[in-house]
Amino acid sequence: MSGTVRIGVIGSGSISEMHFGSYNKNKTAEIVAVCDLNEERAKAKAEKYNIPHVYTDYRDLLANPDIDAVSVCTWNNSHAEISIAALRAGKHVLCEKPLSKTLEEALAVEQAVKDSGKTLQVGFVRRYASNTRIVKSFVDNGELGPIYYAKASCIRKLGNPGGWFADKERSGGGPLIDIGVHVIDLCWYLMGRPKVKSISGNTYNRLGNRSNIKNLKFYKAADYNAELNSVEDMANALIRFENGASLLVDVSFTLHAKQDELTVKLFGEKGGVELEPELTLIMEKYDTILNATPQIDNLSFEFVQGFQDEIDYFIEVCQGKKTTLSPVQDGVEMMKMLCGVYESAAQGREIWFE
Ligand SMILES: NC(=O)c1ccc[n+]([C@@H]2O[C@H](COP(=O)([O-])OP(=O)(O)OC[C@H]3O[C@@H](n4cnc5c(N)ncnc54)[C@H](O)[C@@H]3O)[C@@H](O)[C@H]2O)c1
């Protein structure tokens, strides 16, 4: 397929707006269908983006032969089921992160990709952002040398999105699986995707969702509800890799922190990099240490542009022009790491992989 790619979007809540907006701006994509359990919400998107077909059951959308590819923007508990059904129906899939709730589900999706011959792109949107692509080219050209340590934080002082995000049954977990996934993936991807050897993790639920707090805005699920909260409010982990490298990470939906924090740092034998909060390369030249700031439009992840870059890339994958930067195998490895942190925390000890 090299012409227009016809798209169905499944799940029309908060993040779907980034998908609709980006497909809408892509000249070789056409959104032909939308589906949501909540019909009004799906209809509102159909009206806004002039989409001919509206469904409330994703199976009906997948039965439409005029659809080439789908975005899966539903709760985490349906990512695997919908992705597998879409692949079997012959559609390419862009599945929002995380790939699934469990490792078993992720492996089943991987099998469906193999069986179908279609592509599944995991929504690791930050891989597609310009600051990440620049660092990747420096890493690939050996500028940092082997990377042996990475450190990432994604701290929200207040930001439990409520609704399904706070319901472990539907989300699979809290800040680790929701926002930790992005920073762990960035580090792991730029470290060269080393094989995981062991994980030591901790999760805490000491503060709850703090829905009592006033005067602070934060990201919310489309069906926000603060009554239920069965997820951790903070997690940290030390992940060791077979090549001897290690990754230290901490994340929170809420913490008694002075301010929100997003940092992604990688340290190699020849140089280092701070990807977030602002791209800086650290290197040594003629016995002097340099902090180098590239002259680029976005030194940090730019949300709207990041999604546009991810979706433009996905369209070219569907057209057979490119190979995805975030294949299903990486979604599987990520589930291994995320579930490993939860398992280590539950057992209160380091866990080892074969
Ligand atoms: N890449 C990112 O930066 C990013 C940011 C936010 C959310 N996300 C991911 O996007 C997904 C959706 O998050 P959100 O913030 O939009 O949540 P949301 O609650 O705002 O929207 C989810 C929508 O999916 C619908 N839905 C759920 N199950 C469905 C099903 N089986 N069939 C049809 N519709 C269904 C719900 O009715 C709801 O409208 C999640 O997996 C989340 O992790 C990614």
The ligand as an SDF file (V2000), in Angstrom:
LIG
                    3D

 44 48  0  0  0  0  0  0  0  0999 V2000
    1.5230    8.4690   24.7740 N   0  0  0  0  0  0  0  0  0  0  0  0
    1.1600    9.2490   25.7690 C   0  0  0  0  0  0  0  0  0  0  0  0
    1.8690   10.1860   26.1340 O   0  0  0  0  0  0  0  0  0  0  0  0
   -0.1600    8.9960   26.4300 C   0  0  0  0  0  0  0  0  0  0  0  0
   -0.7560    9.9910   27.2110 C   0  0  0  0  0  0  0  0  0  0  0  0
   -1.9760    9.7150   27.8050 C   0  0  0  0  0  0  0  0  0  0  0  0
   -2.5770    8.4690   27.6620 C   0  0  0  0  0  0  0  0  0  0  0  0
   -1.9510    7.5110   26.9190 N   0  0  0  0  0  0  0  0  0  0  0  0
   -2.5460    6.1620   26.7760 C   0  0  0  0  0  0  0  0  0  0  0  0
   -3.7080    6.2590   25.9460 O   0  0  0  0  0  0  0  0  0  0  0  0
   -4.7170    5.3580   26.3970 C   0  0  0  0  0  0  0  0  0  0  0  0
   -5.9960    6.1460   26.6620 C   0  0  0  0  0  0  0  0  0  0  0  0
   -5.7470    7.1260   27.6570 O   0  0  0  0  0  0  0  0  0  0  0  0
   -6.6930    8.4060   27.8150 P   0  0  0  0  0  0  0  0  0  0  0  0
   -5.9660    9.3650   28.6700 O   0  0  0  0  0  0  0  0  0  0  0  0
   -7.1680    8.8610   26.4940 O   0  0  0  0  0  0  0  0  0  0  0  0
   -7.9130    7.7710   28.6400 O   0  0  0  0  0  0  0  0  0  0  0  0
   -9.4290    8.2760   28.6400 P   0  0  0  0  0  0  0  0  0  0  0  0
  -10.0820    7.6480   29.7950 O   0  0  0  0  0  0  0  0  0  0  0  0
   -9.4530    9.7640   28.5440 O   0  0  0  0  0  0  0  0  0  0  0  0
  -10.0290    7.7120   27.2620 O   0  0  0  0  0  0  0  0  0  0  0  0
  -10.1350    6.3280   27.0240 C   0  0  0  0  0  0  0  0  0  0  0  0
  -11.3610    6.1070   26.1500 C   0  0  0  0  0  0  0  0  0  0  0  0
  -11.3780    4.7470   25.7560 O   0  0  0  0  0  0  0  0  0  0  0  0
  -12.7280    4.3000   25.7740 C   0  0  0  0  0  0  0  0  0  0  0  0
  -12.7100    2.8380   25.8590 N   0  0  0  0  0  0  0  0  0  0  0  0
  -12.2450    2.0600   26.8650 C   0  0  0  0  0  0  0  0  0  0  0  0
  -12.3450    0.7630   26.5670 N   0  0  0  0  0  0  0  0  0  0  0  0
  -12.8840    0.6880   25.3170 C   0  0  0  0  0  0  0  0  0  0  0  0
  -13.2360   -0.3720   24.4430 C   0  0  0  0  0  0  0  0  0  0  0  0
  -13.0470   -1.6570   24.7880 N   0  0  0  0  0  0  0  0  0  0  0  0
  -13.7650   -0.0550   23.2440 N   0  0  0  0  0  0  0  0  0  0  0  0
  -13.9680    1.2240   22.8560 C   0  0  0  0  0  0  0  0  0  0  0  0
  -13.6500    2.2880   23.6540 N   0  0  0  0  0  0  0  0  0  0  0  0
  -13.1210    2.0100   24.8560 C   0  0  0  0  0  0  0  0  0  0  0  0
  -13.3350    4.9890   26.9770 C   0  0  0  0  0  0  0  0  0  0  0  0
  -14.7300    5.0390   26.9000 O   0  0  0  0  0  0  0  0  0  0  0  0
  -12.6760    6.3710   26.8800 C   0  0  0  0  0  0  0  0  0  0  0  0
  -13.4510    7.2710   26.1280 O   0  0  0  0  0  0  0  0  0  0  0  0
   -4.1340    4.6640   27.6310 C   0  0  0  0  0  0  0  0  0  0  0  0
   -3.6250    3.4230   27.2950 O   0  0  0  0  0  0  0  0  0  0  0  0
   -3.0150    5.5800   28.0850 C   0  0  0  0  0  0  0  0  0  0  0  0
   -1.9670    4.8690   28.7200 O   0  0  0  0  0  0  0  0  0  0  0  0
   -0.7800    7.7570   26.2920 C   0  0  0  0  0  0  0  0  0  0  0  0
  1  2  1  0
  2  3  2  0
  2  4  1  0
  4  5  1  0
  4 44  2  0
  5  6  2  0
  6  7  1  0
  7  8  2  0
  8  9  1  0
  8 44  1  0
  9 10  1  0
  9 42  1  0
 10 11  1  0
 11 12  1  0
 11 40  1  0
 12 13  1  0
 13 14  1  0
 14 15  2  0
 14 16  1  0
 14 17  1  0
 17 18  1  0
 18 19  2  0
 18 20  1  0
 18 21  1  0
 21 22  1  0
 22 23  1  0
 23 24  1  0
 23 38  1  0
 24 25  1  0
 25 26  1  0
 25 36  1  0
 26 27  1  0
 26 35  1  0
 27 28  2  0
 28 29  1  0
 29 30  1  0
 29 35  2  0
 30 31  1  0
 30 32  2  0
 32 33  1  0
 33 34  2  0
 34 35  1  0
 36 37  1  0
 36 38  1  0
 38 39  1  0
 40 41  1  0
 40 42  1  0
 42 43  1  0
M  CHG  2   8   1  16  -1
M  END
$$$$
